[in-house]
C-alpha cells in the first residue's frame, strides 16, 4: 500500500505562485510514476503534470511554461511549483502515484487551490 498526503493549497491572486507538496509513504519502492491531477466544479478530473523516477516529466498544454513538477526521492516527496496562476487554475489538486504509468491506483485526498482577486 501507498499513502499520499498533499499540502500547500490556498488562495492566491492572479499572477501569483503556490507550491504543492505530496508526501509519499508505504511501499514506495513500487512507485515509478507520480503526478498531479486537478478537478474543477462540473468538470472531469484532468492531468496536470507527471514525473518518472528517473526524472522525465510531461505537462498538460494548459500549464506548460508556468508549472514545474519535481521529485525528491530522498524525501519521498513530489512538488508542483505553480507560477503565473490564472483563475482557470482554480481546482482541487490531487497527487497520484502508479507502479508504471499515470493515472496510477493511488490518490491523495486533494488540496484546494483558488485563484481570485
C-alpha positions in Angstrom: 0.0 0.0 0.0 1.0 3.6 -0.7 -0.3 6.7 1.1 -0.2 10.2 -0.4 -0.7 13.4 1.6 -0.9 16.7 -0.2 -0.3 20.2 1.3 0.3 23.7 0.1 -3.0 24.8 -1.4 -4.7 28.1 -0.7 -6.0 31.4 -2.0 -3.8 33.4 -4.3 -4.2 36.4 -6.6 -4.0 36.1 -10.4 -0.3 36.1 -11.4 0.8 34.7 -8.0 2.5 31.5 -7.1 2.0 28.4 -5.0 3.9 25.2 -4.3 2.1 22.0 -3.7 3.8 19.1 -1.9 2.9 15.4 -1.9 4.5 13.2 0.8 4.6 9.5 -0.1 4.8 6.7 2.4 4.3 3.0 2.4 5.6 0.7 -0.3 7.4 3.5 -2.1 9.8 1.2 -3.9 6.9 0.0 -6.1 6.2 3.5 -7.4 7.8 4.8 -10.6 5.3 7.4 -11.9 3.9 10.3 -9.9 1.9 13.3 -10.9 -0.8 15.8 -10.3 -4.4 16.0 -11.5 -7.0 18.6 -10.9 -10.8 18.9 -10.8 -12.9 21.9 -11.1 -16.7 22.0 -10.2 -18.7 20.5 -13.0 -15.6 19.2 -14.9 -13.8 15.9 -15.1 -10.5 15.3 -13.4 -7.7 16.3 -15.7 -4.0 15.6 -15.9 -1.7 18.4 -15.0 1.9 17.1 -14.7 3.8 13.9 -14.3 7.3 12.7 -13.4 9.0 9.4 -13.5 11.6 8.1 -11.0 14.4 8.9 -13.5 13.3 12.5 -13.8 11.5 12.7 -17.1 8.5 15.0 -17.0 5.4 15.8 -19.0 2.8 18.5 -18.7 -0.7 19.5 -19.9 -0.6 22.1 -22.6 -2.5 24.5 -20.4 0.2 24.7 -17.7 3.4 24.4 -19.8 5.8 27.1 -19.1 4.0 28.0 -15.8 4.1 24.9 -13.7 7.1 22.7 -12.8 6.9 19.3 -11.3 9.9 17.9 -9.3 10.7 14.9 -7.2 12.9 14.5 -4.2 13.4 10.7 -3.9 15.4 11.0 -0.7 12.4 12.8 1.0 9.8 10.7 -0.8 8.1 14.0 -1.9 6.8 15.4 -5.1 6.3 19.1 -5.7 4.3 21.2 -8.1 5.5 24.8 -8.4 2.8 26.9 -9.9 3.6 30.3 -11.2 1.6 32.9 -13.1 -1.6 31.4 -11.8 -4.8 32.2 -13.6 -8.4 32.0 -12.3 -8.9 29.0 -14.5 -6.3 27.1 -12.5 -8.8 27.1 -9.6 -9.5 23.5 -8.7 -8.9 20.7 -6.2 -5.4 19.3 -6.9 -4.8 15.6 -6.4 -1.5 13.8 -6.1 -1.4 10.5 -7.9 1.1 7.6 -8.0 1.5 4.4 -10.1 3.8 1.5 -10.5 4.4 2.2 -14.1 2.2 5.0 -15.6 -0.4 7.6 -14.7 -3.0 7.6 -13.7 -1.9 5.1 -11.1 -4.0 3.4 -8.4 -3.1 5.7 -5.5 -4.6 9.1 -4.8 -4.2 11.7 -2.2 -7.1 13.5 -0.5 -6.8 16.6 -2.6 -5.9 20.2 -1.8 -7.9 23.3 -2.8 -6.2 26.0 -5.0 -8.2 29.1 -5.5 -7.0 31.9 -7.8 -9.1 35.0 -7.4 -8.7 38.7 -7.0 
